[in-house]
Amino acid sequence: MSEKINDQEVITKHDITKSMLIYYMGAELSNSYERLQSLAFCASMIPILKKLYTTKKDLSEALKRHLIFFNTEATLGSVIQGITIAMEEEYAKKPSDSAITGIKTGLMGPIAGMGDAIIWAALMPIVIAIFLPFAKQGSFLGGILPLIVYPAVTITISYVLIHNGYNLGKKSILSMLKGGKMKSIIFTANVIGLIMMGALSASYVKITTPFVLTMAEGTTIVFQDILNMIVPGLLPLCAVYGIYWYLTEKGPYYSRILLTVVIFSIIASLLGIL
């Protein structure tokens, strides 16, 4: 049998934190269509695996385990790292049928749903909304502080989750996912995210029409006043929903959307429509 670690603890808190930082920094940078985040996850496990496995064969087998397809939300995904590290440590001490890959595969979907709802749909819009007034007033803080606050918050969340995942093991997260609390958290986060996106759209998307129709008897009809009587902010709402429809139906082609908005705005301005 290949030489593995004994029952003495070799994984330190520093090792776990280092693993978290490697994954956090590389999860969205190393994506490929074949394996998505597996390269970053595998790289984050290298400092751990080198301590756990003392032979080239065992280390190679462990690395191959983490090169299999993996994709989740990177911030909350650190809890999967913590669980995986705990399982690798146990497997290295007592070789058995490993369920490491199965646990990773089973958790990455639910964690991705939670992370997208909480981090991307709620936390990020809130952070941006807090500092948008600074940017609107011309303060440099509006552009700099979100780049500091958002990483600080997400790194803190990742730090807490990876250490809790390691200390509590896989049973705790599985019990949380089986209960109804996670559904409530996801629903609440989605509602908060939608409220924030609605508030941002109403506050910062400004579209009006200068179109005025002059009747034969000399009266004028201001189309913007009519639109305001129907639904205040109707044009911005239509623009937001139009972009949303394109994103859901055609895909996240952001450059194409941005170029289309710019060209349409120029043409509409020259024609006096908007």
N, C-alpha and C positions, 0 to 999 in steps of 0.2 A: 504493500500500500504506500502511496506517495506520502511524503512528510507534510503534515499540516500543523497548525498551531495547537497547543495544548489548551487546557481549561483556563489558563491565565489570560486576563483581559489585556488586549493589545491595542484596541481601537480607543483613541482618546477623543475628547470633546473637540480638540483642535482639528483632528482628522475629519470629523463629521462636518464641522463648519467649512473647512477647505473644500470638501466635496460639494457642499451646497453652493458655494461661491462659483465653482467651476461650471456647474450646471446652470446657475442663474445667468452667468455672463455669456454662455454659449448656446443656450437652448433654442433661441430664435435665429441664430446665425449659421448653424450647421445643417439646416433642414435639407433633406433630399426627398424626392418623390418616393423613393424605394423604402427608406427607413426613417424619414422625418427626424425626430430628436434623438435617435439611438446613439449617434456618434457623440453628441454632447453628454448624454447620460453615461455612456461607457467611459468617456474621458474623466468624468467626475468620479467614477468608481475606481479609477486606477490607483490613487493613493491608498485606498482602503484595501483593495485586492492584493497589492504588493505586500502589505503587512500580514494578510491572512494566509496567503499561499506562498510557500517557500520554494517550490519547484516550477520550472518553466512550463511543464505539462499542465499542472493545476492552474497556474495563472492564465495560460492560454485558453483553457476550457472556461474559466470564469469570464474572461473578456468576451468570448464568443456568445456567452449567455446574454450579455448586455448589448450586443450588436444586432439583436433581433428588433424588428419594428417596434418603435415606441413613440407615443405622442400624447401629450397632455398639456394643461396650462402650467407654465413654468413656476409660478409663485407658489400655488397650492400643491403643485407636483412634488415639492420637496418632502412632503409627508411620505410619498412613495419611496423616495430615496432613503429616508430614515428606516422605514420598514424593511427595505431591501438590504440595507447595511446590517441590520439586526439578523436577518435571515442568512445572509452570507457568513456572518460571524458564527452562527450556530451550525451551519453546514460545514464550515471549515473545522470546527471542533469535533463534530460527529457526523460523518458522511452518511447520507441517507437519500431516499428519493426526493430530489429537490423540487419544491413547488414555487421557486422564486419567479420563474418566467410567468407562470399562471397567475400569481398574485399581482405582478406588475400589469399584465394584460387585463385582468379583471378590474383593477383600480383606475387605470388611466382614463377610461371613458367617463365614469362618474365624477372623478376629480376635475376633468376638463370641463364638464358642464358646470360644476360649482365655481371653478376659477373664472370661466368666461362671464358668468353672471355676476360674480362678486367683484373681481379685479377689473375686468375690461368694461363691463356695462355699468358699474356703480362707482368703484373707487376712482378710476381715471377721469370720468366726467366731473366728479365732485372736485377733485384736485384742480382740474383745468378751470372749472367754474369759479373757484375761490380766487384765482389769480388773474382771470380775464379782465376784471375791472382795472387792475394795475396796468395791464398792457393797453387797455383802451385809453387810459390817461397819459400814455406815453412813458410810463415808468419801466426801466429795464428789469425790474423785479418780476414783472409779469411774464417775461420770457425765460428768466433764469431759475426762479424758485420752483416751478413745476418740475424742472429737470433735477432738482435736488430733493424735493419733498417726495415725489412719487417713487424714485428708487429707494429712498430711505425707508419708506413705509413697506414696500414690497420685500425688501431685503430683511427687514425685521420680521415680517410674517413668515418668510421662508426659514429664517433662523429658528424661530419658535417651533414651527411645524416639523422640521427635520429632526430636531432633538426630541420632541414629543413622540414622533413616529418611531424613533430608535428606542426610546425608553419604554414606551407602552406596547410596542409590537403591533402585529397586524390585527389582533383581535379587536382592539379599540376602534380602529377606523372602519372595520367591517361592521361592527355593531352600530356605529353611527350611520352608516350608509343604509342599513336595513331598517332603521327607525324612520319616523316621520319628520324628524327635526330638519334633516337636510332639505327636504322638499319645501318646508316653510322658509328656510334660509334662502334658497334659490329663488322662490317666488317673491320674497321681500326685496332681495337684491335686484331682481328684474324690474319690480315696480319703481324702486328708487332710481334705477338707471333710466327708465322711461321718463320719469318726472324730470330728471336732470337734463336729458336730451331735449325734452319739450321746452323747458325753461331756457336752455341755450339757444334753441332755434328761434323762439319768440323774441329773445333779447338781442340777438346778434345777426340774424338774417333779415336784412332790410331790403324789401323790394316794393316799389310803388310804380304806378303808371301816370305819366303826365298827360295822357290822352284826353282831349276835350272835344266834344262834338257840339258845333254851333248850329242851332236850328234856324229855319227861314225867318221866324219872327224875332230873332235876335237873342233868344234864350240859349244858354249853354248847359251842356250836361257834362259834369266832371265824373269820369268813370271811377276814379279812386274813391270818391265819396259814396258812390253806389256800392262798390265792393265793401267798403267799411260798414255800410248799413246791413249788408248781407252777412258777412263774417269778418270781423276785424283781423287783419293779418292773413287774409285769404291767399294772396300771392306767395308770401314766404312759406305758408303751409303747403301749397301746391308744389313749390320747388323742393321742399324737404321730402315730401311723399314721392315725387318723381325720381329723385336720386335714390331713395330707399327702394322703390320698385325696381330700378335698374340693378341695384346691388343684389337683390334677392333673385331676380329673374335671369340676369346676364352674368353676374359675378363681380368680384371686387377689382374691377379695372379702374383704379383710381386716377391714373394719368389720363385715360380716355374721358372719364367723367369731368375732370378738371378742365381739360382742353375744350370739351363740349360746352361747359358753363361759360368759359371765357369767350368763345366764339359767339354763342347765343347772346350773351350780354352786350357784346360790341354791336352786333347786327340790330338787336332790339333798341339799343340806344340811338343808333344812326337813324332808324326808322321812326323814332319818337314814341315807341310803344312802352318802353320801360325806362 
